[in-house]
């Protein structure tokens, strides 16, 4: 019987072919979205590698890739980023929400004893280090492994919309609760009665708007973030802080750079009378989507711009054959309102 082995690498490009092979197997097997998302692909992880280690990043952190092989072929790759000063070990994410996991197109039963090999490896890595593996889908092999590692185990909510359940936009819309259905109709009616023009714009690496426009939408995001944290966005000091954060994100932030560089990334902006009222960043992986960033301009709240943006996008996605839309972690109300189903994520801190 062949025993699985694990070999570590620090340069992601040395394992490019092995990783692409796993991506290909996952595509052929048509795995559920949560078992192999865009964040498990080589394309995304190569992008993270360059973002995390750019500039002085190499002095602060190092990347480590554990390639699990059996019979001479890779069966899984576990990406890790290690903080040099503290030794903290985590799965890289660049603060972009979504399912984190090892890249593995096989289930626990198929892995068999390889699960024990991975478990022993993780136990050895956790000795003398602060281990924090977060946002792992509860129904993946890695989740089964970390449950038995000890430490502090916890779970959190994460929502997705199974668009494959709907034959048309009308079918999807009619599946929503009566209250949200009425609110959506009311918002569309408000636009008409107020003589407002709504337009959904979609940007990508080939048609990016100018930096001034991008700073406007990121200002929305950081204002909303202040509100989420219970802080006021009023006053000149808060305004300066928000403006600096928006400038930094547009200049070199991970989320914005992903839209500029990656063919799988899209920026959706809902405009009302040519002004950004809501935006979201979406990544497409085969016929699945995940959305880690969304923000609205609350001055347009009469029109529920975030909900209408999703509604307008769903119309396009159903025509494109999209089967699932991942709203990512968190229990914000709108995620349930647009038909989100909970897909719990887990983490371990040790």
C-alpha atoms as a printed R data frame, in Angstrom:
    type eleno elety resid chain resno       x      y       z
1   ATOM     1    CA   UNK     A     1   0.000  0.000   0.000
2   ATOM     2    CA   UNK     A     2   1.402  3.406  -0.995
3   ATOM     3    CA   UNK     A     3   1.827  5.846   1.884
4   ATOM     4    CA   UNK     A     4   1.177  9.543   1.384
5   ATOM     5    CA   UNK     A     5   4.094 11.930   1.800
6   ATOM     6    CA   UNK     A     6   4.280 15.670   2.403
7   ATOM     7    CA   UNK     A     7   6.909 17.989   1.003
8   ATOM     8    CA   UNK     A     8   7.206 21.705   1.743
9   ATOM     9    CA   UNK     A     9   7.901 24.471  -0.765
10  ATOM    10    CA   UNK     A    10   8.279 28.228  -0.347
11  ATOM    11    CA   UNK     A    11   8.082 29.319  -3.996
12  ATOM    12    CA   UNK     A    12   4.594 28.710  -5.380
13  ATOM    13    CA   UNK     A    13   5.801 28.666  -8.966
14  ATOM    14    CA   UNK     A    14   7.836 25.511  -8.364
15  ATOM    15    CA   UNK     A    15   4.572 23.587  -7.820
16  ATOM    16    CA   UNK     A    16   2.547 25.259 -10.570
17  ATOM    17    CA   UNK     A    17   1.906 22.106 -12.615
18  ATOM    18    CA   UNK     A    18   0.920 20.039  -9.578
19  ATOM    19    CA   UNK     A    19  -1.557 22.709  -8.508
20  ATOM    20    CA   UNK     A    20  -3.029 23.114 -11.989
21  ATOM    21    CA   UNK     A    21  -3.512 19.358 -12.097
22  ATOM    22    CA   UNK     A    22  -5.623 19.532  -8.922
23  ATOM    23    CA   UNK     A    23  -7.603 22.439 -10.406
24  ATOM    24    CA   UNK     A    24  -8.285 20.350 -13.494
25  ATOM    25    CA   UNK     A    25  -9.425 17.313 -11.490
26  ATOM    26    CA   UNK     A    26 -11.764 19.511  -9.417
27  ATOM    27    CA   UNK     A    27 -13.266 20.897 -12.628
28  ATOM    28    CA   UNK     A    28 -13.768 17.453 -14.148
29  ATOM    29    CA   UNK     A    29 -15.465 16.176 -11.008
30  ATOM    30    CA   UNK     A    30 -17.818 19.175 -10.844
31  ATOM    31    CA   UNK     A    31 -17.442 19.457  -7.085
32  ATOM    32    CA   UNK     A    32 -19.931 21.464  -4.997
33  ATOM    33    CA   UNK     A    33 -18.826 25.103  -4.919
34  ATOM    34    CA   UNK     A    34 -17.830 24.998  -1.259
35  ATOM    35    CA   UNK     A    35 -15.431 22.062  -1.699
36  ATOM    36    CA   UNK     A    36 -13.146 23.781  -4.235
37  ATOM    37    CA   UNK     A    37 -13.763 27.494  -4.647
38  ATOM    38    CA   UNK     A    38 -11.844 30.087  -6.622
39  ATOM    39    CA   UNK     A    39  -9.715 30.642  -3.516
40  ATOM    40    CA   UNK     A    40  -8.351 27.108  -3.876
41  ATOM    41    CA   UNK     A    41  -7.117 27.624  -7.452
42  ATOM    42    CA   UNK     A    42  -3.556 28.226  -8.531
43  ATOM    43    CA   UNK     A    43  -4.536 31.526 -10.177
44  ATOM    44    CA   UNK     A    44  -5.763 33.034  -6.915
45  ATOM    45    CA   UNK     A    45  -2.956 31.658  -4.779
46  ATOM    46    CA   UNK     A    46  -0.264 32.890  -7.163
47  ATOM    47    CA   UNK     A    47  -1.856 36.337  -6.929
48  ATOM    48    CA   UNK     A    48  -1.819 36.148  -3.108
49  ATOM    49    CA   UNK     A    49   1.812 35.013  -3.136
50  ATOM    50    CA   UNK     A    50   2.862 38.119  -5.045
51  ATOM    51    CA   UNK     A    51   0.659 40.466  -2.991
52  ATOM    52    CA   UNK     A    52   1.742 39.193   0.419
53  ATOM    53    CA   UNK     A    53   5.469 39.123  -0.358
54  ATOM    54    CA   UNK     A    54   5.715 42.412  -2.275
55  ATOM    55    CA   UNK     A    55   7.894 45.205  -0.935
56  ATOM    56    CA   UNK     A    56   8.775 44.643   2.714
57  ATOM    57    CA   UNK     A    57   6.324 41.745   2.902
58  ATOM    58    CA   UNK     A    58   9.122 39.184   2.680
59  ATOM    59    CA   UNK     A    59  10.626 40.635   5.852
60  ATOM    60    CA   UNK     A    60   7.365 40.210   7.760
61  ATOM    61    CA   UNK     A    61   5.992 36.916   6.446
62  ATOM    62    CA   UNK     A    62   6.939 33.825   4.518
63  ATOM    63    CA   UNK     A    63   4.821 31.497   2.423
64  ATOM    64    CA   UNK     A    64   4.803 27.735   2.842
65  ATOM    65    CA   UNK     A    65   3.057 25.160   0.668
66  ATOM    66    CA   UNK     A    66   2.640 21.599   1.911
67  ATOM    67    CA   UNK     A    67   2.177 19.300  -1.087
68  ATOM    68    CA   UNK     A    68   0.533 16.000  -0.150
69  ATOM    69    CA   UNK     A    69   1.414 13.273  -2.654
70  ATOM    70    CA   UNK     A    70   0.472  9.653  -3.071
71  ATOM    71    CA   UNK     A    71   1.783  7.315  -5.752
72  ATOM    72    CA   UNK     A    72   3.862 10.135  -7.206
73  ATOM    73    CA   UNK     A    73   0.893 12.469  -7.774
74  ATOM    74    CA   UNK     A    74  -0.301 15.441  -5.714
75  ATOM    75    CA   UNK     A    75  -3.632 14.835  -3.968
76  ATOM    76    CA   UNK     A    76  -3.755 18.059  -1.923
77  ATOM    77    CA   UNK     A    77  -1.890 21.301  -1.315
78  ATOM    78    CA   UNK     A    78  -2.166 23.237   1.936
79  ATOM    79    CA   UNK     A    79  -1.105 26.905   1.553
80  ATOM    80    CA   UNK     A    80   0.132 28.684   4.665
81  ATOM    81    CA   UNK     A    81   1.501 32.098   5.538
82  ATOM    82    CA   UNK     A    82   3.742 32.376   8.587
83  ATOM    83    CA   UNK     A    83   4.365 35.624  10.458
84  ATOM    84    CA   UNK     A    84   8.094 35.788  11.107
85  ATOM    85    CA   UNK     A    85   7.915 37.727  14.388
86  ATOM    86    CA   UNK     A    86   5.263 35.611  16.141
87  ATOM    87    CA   UNK     A    87   5.364 32.337  14.229
88  ATOM    88    CA   UNK     A    88   1.602 32.547  13.656
89  ATOM    89    CA   UNK     A    89   0.416 30.119  10.978
90  ATOM    90    CA   UNK     A    90  -2.735 30.758   8.932
91  ATOM    91    CA   UNK     A    91  -4.214 30.111   5.493
92  ATOM    92    CA   UNK     A    92  -3.510 33.163   3.279
93  ATOM    93    CA   UNK     A    93  -6.480 35.345   2.355
94  ATOM    94    CA   UNK     A    94  -5.264 38.960   2.055
95  ATOM    95    CA   UNK     A    95  -8.329 39.969   4.123
96  ATOM    96    CA   UNK     A    96 -10.714 38.986   1.339
97  ATOM    97    CA   UNK     A    97 -13.630 36.950   2.747
98  ATOM    98    CA   UNK     A    98 -14.534 33.508   1.427
99  ATOM    99    CA   UNK     A    99 -14.024 29.793   1.966
100 ATOM   100    CA   UNK     A   100 -10.434 28.972   2.924
101 ATOM   101    CA   UNK     A   101  -9.232 25.405   2.570
102 ATOM   102    CA   UNK     A   102  -6.496 23.147   1.330
103 ATOM   103    CA   UNK     A   103  -6.731 22.592  -2.415
104 ATOM   104    CA   UNK     A   104  -8.013 19.034  -2.618
105 ATOM   105    CA   UNK     A   105 -10.495 17.593  -5.136
106 ATOM   106    CA   UNK     A   106 -11.102 14.436  -3.060
107 ATOM   107    CA   UNK     A   107 -13.395 13.706  -0.126
108 ATOM   108    CA   UNK     A   108 -12.379 12.199   3.202
109 ATOM   109    CA   UNK     A   109 -13.337  8.665   2.236
110 ATOM   110    CA   UNK     A   110 -11.226  8.842  -0.917
111 ATOM   111    CA   UNK     A   111  -8.256 10.251   0.998
112 ATOM   112    CA   UNK     A   112  -8.427  7.440   3.549
113 ATOM   113    CA   UNK     A   113  -5.218  7.126   5.580
114 ATOM   114    CA   UNK     A   114  -3.893 10.267   3.909
115 ATOM   115    CA   UNK     A   115  -6.126 12.154   6.362
116 ATOM   116    CA   UNK     A   116  -4.008 10.795   9.221
117 ATOM   117    CA   UNK     A   117  -0.804 11.866   7.443
118 ATOM   118    CA   UNK     A   118  -2.131 15.423   7.057
119 ATOM   119    CA   UNK     A   119  -3.336 15.453  10.673
120 ATOM   120    CA   UNK     A   120   0.087 14.420  11.999
121 ATOM   121    CA   UNK     A   121   1.742 17.051   9.823
122 ATOM   122    CA   UNK     A   122  -0.513 19.821  11.135
123 ATOM   123    CA   UNK     A   123   0.030 18.677  14.717
124 ATOM   124    CA   UNK     A   124   3.781 18.924  14.205
125 ATOM   125    CA   UNK     A   125   3.491 22.397  12.659
126 ATOM   126    CA   UNK     A   126   1.368 23.650  15.550
127 ATOM   127    CA   UNK     A   127   4.032 22.885  18.159
128 ATOM   128    CA   UNK     A   128   5.695 26.103  19.207
129 ATOM   129    CA   UNK     A   129   3.503 28.167  16.868
130 ATOM   130    CA   UNK     A   130   0.239 30.033  17.100
131 ATOM   131    CA   UNK     A   131  -2.076 28.168  14.775
132 ATOM   132    CA   UNK     A   132  -5.137 29.901  13.323
133 ATOM   133    CA   UNK     A   133  -6.932 28.136  10.496
134 ATOM   134    CA   UNK     A   134 -10.165 29.976   9.714
135 ATOM   135    CA   UNK     A   135 -13.196 29.960   7.391
136 ATOM   136    CA   UNK     A   136 -12.958 26.299   6.396
137 ATOM   137    CA   UNK     A   137 -16.152 24.682   5.129
138 ATOM   138    CA   UNK     A   138 -17.479 22.273   7.740
139 ATOM   139    CA   UNK     A   139 -18.034 19.562   5.141
140 ATOM   140    CA   UNK     A   140 -14.491 19.326   3.800
141 ATOM   141    CA   UNK     A   141 -11.713 16.884   4.768
142 ATOM   142    CA   UNK     A   142  -9.648 19.667   6.365
143 ATOM   143    CA   UNK     A   143 -12.553 20.505   8.702
144 ATOM   144    CA   UNK     A   144 -12.683 16.880   9.842
145 ATOM   145    CA   UNK     A   145  -8.958 16.970  10.513
146 ATOM   146    CA   UNK     A   146  -8.864 20.173  12.562
147 ATOM   147    CA   UNK     A   147 -11.791 19.070  14.739
148 ATOM   148    CA   UNK     A   148  -9.500 16.445  16.230
149 ATOM   149    CA   UNK     A   149  -6.536 18.735  16.808
150 ATOM   150    CA   UNK     A   150  -7.595 20.245  20.106
151 ATOM   151    CA   UNK     A   151  -7.386 23.971  20.696
152 ATOM   152    CA   UNK     A   152 -10.354 26.308  20.391
153 ATOM   153    CA   UNK     A   153 -12.797 25.185  17.712
154 ATOM   154    CA   UNK     A   154 -15.649 27.440  16.568
155 ATOM   155    CA   UNK     A   155 -18.135 27.844  13.724
156 ATOM   156    CA   UNK     A   156 -19.681 30.837  11.975
157 ATOM   157    CA   UNK     A   157 -22.326 31.464   9.333
158 ATOM   158    CA   UNK     A   158 -21.713 31.831   5.606
159 ATOM   159    CA   UNK     A   159 -24.434 32.142   2.983
160 ATOM   160    CA   UNK     A   160 -24.810 31.131  -0.658
161 ATOM   161    CA   UNK     A   161 -27.643 31.272  -3.189
162 ATOM   162    CA   UNK     A   162 -28.143 28.089  -5.279
163 ATOM   163    CA   UNK     A   163 -29.151 29.762  -8.541
164 ATOM   164    CA   UNK     A   164 -29.322 26.330 -10.197
165 ATOM   165    CA   UNK     A   165 -32.675 25.887  -8.439
166 ATOM   166    CA   UNK     A   166 -34.294 28.554 -10.627
167 ATOM   167    CA   UNK     A   167 -35.220 28.389 -14.294
168 ATOM   168    CA   UNK     A   168 -35.647 32.152 -14.634
169 ATOM   169    CA   UNK     A   169 -35.285 35.420 -12.774
170 ATOM   170    CA   UNK     A   170 -39.034 35.502 -12.105
171 ATOM   171    CA   UNK     A   171 -38.791 32.052 -10.524
172 ATOM   172    CA   UNK     A   172 -35.945 33.250  -8.324
173 ATOM   173    CA   UNK     A   173 -37.757 36.470  -7.368
174 ATOM   174    CA   UNK     A   174 -40.963 34.632  -6.463
175 ATOM   175    CA   UNK     A   175 -38.977 32.315  -4.148
176 ATOM   176    CA   UNK     A   176 -38.077 35.212  -1.845
177 ATOM   177    CA   UNK     A   177 -40.145 36.079   1.210
178 ATOM   178    CA   UNK     A   178 -43.254 38.182   0.660
179 ATOM   179    CA   UNK     A   179 -41.801 41.112   2.588
180 ATOM   180    CA   UNK     A   180 -38.560 41.317   0.629
181 ATOM   181    CA   UNK     A   181 -40.470 40.762  -2.625
182 ATOM   182    CA   UNK     A   182 -42.673 43.761  -1.783
183 ATOM   183    CA   UNK     A   183 -39.666 45.853  -0.771
184 ATOM   184    CA   UNK     A   184 -37.900 45.096  -4.050
185 ATOM   185    CA   UNK     A   185 -40.971 46.104  -6.046
186 ATOM   186    CA   UNK     A   186 -41.324 49.228  -3.914
187 ATOM   187    CA   UNK     A   187 -37.681 50.193  -4.561
188 ATOM   188    CA   UNK     A   188 -38.113 49.830  -8.320
189 ATOM   189    CA   UNK     A   189 -41.309 51.902  -8.088
190 ATOM   190    CA   UNK     A   190 -39.522 54.619  -6.114
191 ATOM   191    CA   UNK     A   191 -36.958 54.933  -8.900
192 ATOM   192    CA   UNK     A   192 -39.752 55.387 -11.422
193 ATOM   193    CA   UNK     A   193 -41.819 57.821  -9.358
194 ATOM   194    CA   UNK     A   194 -38.739 59.888  -8.486
195 ATOM   195    CA   UNK     A   195 -37.688 59.922 -12.144
196 ATOM   196    CA   UNK     A   196 -34.333 58.379 -11.319
197 ATOM   197    CA   UNK     A   197 -32.168 56.457 -13.771
198 ATOM   198    CA   UNK     A   198 -30.580 53.237 -12.546
199 ATOM   199    CA   UNK     A   199 -27.782 51.420 -14.382
200 ATOM   200    CA   UNK     A   200 -25.642 48.408 -13.500
201 ATOM   201    CA   UNK     A   201 -22.069 48.701 -14.740
202 ATOM   202    CA   UNK     A   202 -19.568 45.854 -14.848
203 ATOM   203    CA   UNK     A   203 -15.815 46.426 -14.893
204 ATOM   204    CA   UNK     A   204 -12.805 44.171 -15.184
205 ATOM   205    CA   UNK     A   205  -9.131 44.234 -16.048
206 ATOM   206    CA   UNK     A   206  -9.897 45.263 -19.644
207 ATOM   207    CA   UNK     A   207 -12.201 48.212 -18.887
208 ATOM   208    CA   UNK     A   208 -11.323 49.715 -15.518
209 ATOM   209    CA   UNK     A   209 -12.755 53.130 -14.563
210 ATOM   210    CA   UNK     A   210 -10.375 55.929 -13.570
211 ATOM   211    CA   UNK     A   211  -8.876 56.217 -10.093
212 ATOM   212    CA   UNK     A   212 -11.152 59.086  -9.091
213 ATOM   213    CA   UNK     A   213 -14.203 56.907  -9.668
214 ATOM   214    CA   UNK     A   214 -12.604 54.022  -7.776
215 ATOM   215    CA   UNK     A   215 -11.805 56.261  -4.812
216 ATOM   216    CA   UNK     A   216 -15.478 57.256  -4.729
217 ATOM   217    CA   UNK     A   217 -16.698 53.675  -4.381
218 ATOM   218    CA   UNK     A   218 -14.052 52.775  -1.794
219 ATOM   219    CA   UNK     A   219 -15.029 55.841   0.201
220 ATOM   220    CA   UNK     A   220 -18.504 54.274   0.366
221 ATOM   221    CA   UNK     A   221 -16.987 51.055   1.640
222 ATOM   222    CA   UNK     A   222 -14.908 52.609   4.408
223 ATOM   223    CA   UNK     A   223 -17.795 54.828   5.511
224 ATOM   224    CA   UNK     A   224 -19.956 51.727   5.838
225 ATOM   225    CA   UNK     A   225 -17.172 49.944   7.674
226 ATOM   226    CA   UNK     A   226 -17.123 52.762  10.231
227 ATOM   227    CA   UNK     A   227 -20.844 52.240  10.742
228 ATOM   228    CA   UNK     A   228 -20.437 48.442  11.066
229 ATOM   229    CA   UNK     A   229 -17.957 49.064  13.862
230 ATOM   230    CA   UNK     A   230 -20.231 51.535  15.603
231 ATOM   231    CA   UNK     A   231 -18.019 54.511  14.812
232 ATOM   232    CA   UNK     A   232 -19.062 57.854  13.402
233 ATOM   233    CA   UNK     A   233 -17.972 58.805   9.884
234 ATOM   234    CA   UNK     A   234 -18.772 62.476  10.571
235 ATOM   235    CA   UNK     A   235 -16.141 65.124  11.216
236 ATOM   236    CA   UNK     A   236 -13.002 66.125   9.370
237 ATOM   237    CA   UNK     A   237 -10.733 63.640  11.134
238 ATOM   238    CA   UNK     A   238 -12.894 60.661  10.169
239 ATOM   239    CA   UNK     A   239 -13.208 62.038   6.627
240 ATOM   240    CA   UNK     A   240  -9.428 62.293   6.266
241 ATOM   241    CA   UNK     A   241  -8.949 58.769   7.594
242 ATOM   242    CA   UNK     A   242 -11.532 57.364   5.179
243 ATOM   243    CA   UNK     A   243 -10.011 59.275   2.254
244 ATOM   244    CA   UNK     A   244  -6.538 57.900   3.039
245 ATOM   245    CA   UNK     A   245  -7.839 54.333   3.267
246 ATOM   246    CA   UNK     A   246  -9.695 54.706  -0.037
247 ATOM   247    CA   UNK     A   247  -6.572 56.118  -1.705
248 ATOM   248    CA   UNK     A   248  -4.431 53.263  -0.400
249 ATOM   249    CA   UNK     A   249  -6.895 50.616  -1.569
250 ATOM   250    CA   UNK     A   250  -7.097 52.079  -5.070
251 ATOM   251    CA   UNK     A   251  -3.341 52.459  -5.278
252 ATOM   252    CA   UNK     A   252  -2.377 48.977  -4.168
253 ATOM   253    CA   UNK     A   253  -5.005 47.189  -2.062
254 ATOM   254    CA   UNK     A   254  -5.449 43.460  -2.499
255 ATOM   255    CA   UNK     A   255  -9.114 43.616  -3.502
256 ATOM   256    CA   UNK     A   256  -8.568 46.372  -6.056
257 ATOM   257    CA   UNK     A   257  -5.432 44.792  -7.477
258 ATOM   258    CA   UNK     A   258  -7.314 41.538  -7.966
259 ATOM   259    CA   UNK     A   259  -9.830 43.332 -10.198
260 ATOM   260    CA   UNK     A   260  -7.023 44.997 -12.143
261 ATOM   261    CA   UNK     A   261  -5.004 41.812 -12.635
262 ATOM   262    CA   UNK     A   262  -7.212 38.724 -12.562
263 ATOM   263    CA   UNK     A   263  -9.437 37.696 -15.491
264 ATOM   264    CA   UNK     A   264 -11.834 36.020 -13.035
265 ATOM   265    CA   UNK     A   265 -12.543 39.246 -11.112
266 ATOM   266    CA   UNK     A   266 -15.396 41.660 -11.772
267 ATOM   267    CA   UNK     A   267 -16.406 44.973 -10.243
268 ATOM   268    CA   UNK     A   268 -20.163 45.650 -10.264
269 ATOM   269    CA   UNK     A   269 -21.381 49.193  -9.620
270 ATOM   270    CA   UNK     A   270 -25.026 50.223  -9.403
271 ATOM   271    CA   UNK     A   271 -25.369 53.860 -10.438
272 ATOM   272    CA   UNK     A   272 -28.354 56.082  -9.758
273 ATOM   273    CA   UNK     A   273 -28.323 59.185 -11.933
274 ATOM   274    CA   UNK     A   274 -24.701 58.373 -12.894
275 ATOM   275    CA   UNK     A   275 -23.554 58.329  -9.243
276 ATOM   276    CA   UNK     A   276 -22.312 55.107  -7.539
277 ATOM   277    CA   UNK     A   277 -24.962 53.932  -5.090
278 ATOM   278    CA   UNK     A   278 -23.588 50.438  -4.408
279 ATOM   279    CA   UNK     A   279 -20.751 48.203  -5.515
280 ATOM   280    CA   UNK     A   280 -19.517 44.647  -5.115
281 ATOM   281    CA   UNK     A   281 -16.479 42.638  -6.129
282 ATOM   282    CA   UNK     A   282 -17.193 39.192  -7.566
283 ATOM   283    CA   UNK     A   283 -14.917 36.337  -8.607
284 ATOM   284    CA   UNK     A   284 -16.032 33.785 -11.187
285 ATOM   285    CA   UNK     A   285 -14.812 30.188 -11.007
286 ATOM   286    CA   UNK     A   286 -16.268 27.941 -13.698
287 ATOM   287    CA   UNK     A   287 -20.025 28.503 -13.237
288 ATOM   288    CA   UNK     A   288 -19.785 29.625  -9.602
289 ATOM   289    CA   UNK     A   289 -19.430 33.121  -8.161
290 ATOM   290    CA   UNK     A   290 -18.238 34.455  -4.829
291 ATOM   291    CA   UNK     A   291 -18.702 37.979  -3.538
292 ATOM   292    CA   UNK     A   292 -16.359 39.069  -0.711
293 ATOM   293    CA   UNK     A   293 -16.999 42.841  -0.823
294 ATOM   294    CA   UNK     A   294 -20.226 44.853  -0.965
295 ATOM   295    CA   UNK     A   295 -21.054 48.365   0.183
296 ATOM   296    CA   UNK     A   296 -23.775 50.949  -0.400
297 ATOM   297    CA   UNK     A   297 -24.179 54.695  -0.184
298 ATOM   298    CA   UNK     A   298 -26.753 55.025   2.597
299 ATOM   299    CA   UNK     A   299 -28.010 58.314   1.145
300 ATOM   300    CA   UNK     A   300 -29.713 56.151  -1.509
301 ATOM   301    CA   UNK     A   301 -31.279 53.792   1.043
302 ATOM   302    CA   UNK     A   302 -34.793 54.679  -0.203
303 ATOM   303    CA   UNK     A   303 -33.961 52.568  -3.268
304 ATOM   304    CA   UNK     A   304 -32.289 49.635  -1.476
305 ATOM   305    CA   UNK     A   305 -29.288 49.899  -3.830
306 ATOM   306    CA   UNK     A   306 -27.473 46.821  -2.531
307 ATOM   307    CA   UNK     A   307 -30.481 44.560  -3.031
308 ATOM   308    CA   UNK     A   308 -31.304 46.042  -6.450
309 ATOM   309    CA   UNK     A   309 -27.682 45.621  -7.534
310 ATOM   310    CA   UNK     A   310 -27.862 41.924  -6.682
311 ATOM   311    CA   UNK     A   311 -31.227 41.609  -8.445
312 ATOM   312    CA   UNK     A   312 -29.898 43.207 -11.627
313 ATOM   313    CA   UNK     A   313 -26.777 41.040 -11.490
314 ATOM   314    CA   UNK     A   314 -28.790 37.837 -10.945
315 ATOM   315    CA   UNK     A   315 -30.666 38.550 -14.178
316 ATOM   316    CA   UNK     A   316 -27.322 38.478 -16.010
317 ATOM   317    CA   UNK     A   317 -25.957 35.506 -14.076
318 ATOM   318    CA   UNK     A   318 -28.921 33.287 -14.852
319 ATOM   319    CA   UNK     A   319 -28.446 34.033 -18.549
320 ATOM   320    CA   UNK     A   320 -24.742 33.146 -18.171
321 ATOM   321    CA   UNK     A   321 -25.549 29.778 -16.608
322 ATOM   322    CA   UNK     A   322 -24.227 30.595 -13.142
323 ATOM   323    CA   UNK     A   323 -25.321 27.876 -10.706
324 ATOM   324    CA   UNK     A   324 -24.240 29.274  -7.335
325 ATOM   325    CA   UNK     A   325 -23.525 32.649  -5.749
326 ATOM   326    CA   UNK     A   326 -21.436 32.654  -2.565
327 ATOM   327    CA   UNK     A   327 -22.226 35.625  -0.296
328 ATOM   328    CA   UNK     A   328 -19.316 34.663   1.988
329 ATOM   329    CA   UNK     A   329 -19.090 34.747   5.774
330 ATOM   330    CA   UNK     A   330 -21.241 36.859   8.053
331 ATOM   331    CA   UNK     A   331 -24.897 37.028   9.008
332 ATOM   332    CA   UNK     A   332 -25.887 40.373   7.495
333 ATOM   333    CA   UNK     A   333 -29.634 40.558   6.980
334 ATOM   334    CA   UNK     A   334 -29.516 41.092   3.227
335 ATOM   335    CA   UNK     A   335 -27.898 37.680   2.720
336 ATOM   336    CA   UNK     A   336 -31.026 35.940   3.977
337 ATOM   337    CA   UNK     A   337 -33.272 38.395   2.167
338 ATOM   338    CA   UNK     A   338 -31.816 37.480  -1.247
339 ATOM   339    CA   UNK     A   339 -32.349 33.766  -0.608
340 ATOM   340    CA   UNK     A   340 -29.050 32.843   1.038
341 ATOM   341    CA   UNK     A   341 -28.692 29.386   2.595
342 ATOM   342    CA   UNK     A   342 -26.301 28.890   5.496
343 ATOM   343    CA   UNK     A   343 -23.122 26.905   4.734
344 ATOM   344    CA   UNK     A   344 -21.255 26.991   8.079
345 ATOM   345    CA   UNK     A   345 -17.521 27.593   8.260
346 ATOM   346    CA   UNK     A   346 -15.209 26.529  11.061
347 ATOM   347    CA   UNK     A   347 -11.877 27.590  12.529
348 ATOM   348    CA   UNK     A   348  -9.341 26.406  15.036
349 ATOM   349    CA   UNK     A   349  -7.036 28.519  17.172
350 ATOM   350    CA   UNK     A   350  -4.293 26.672  18.939
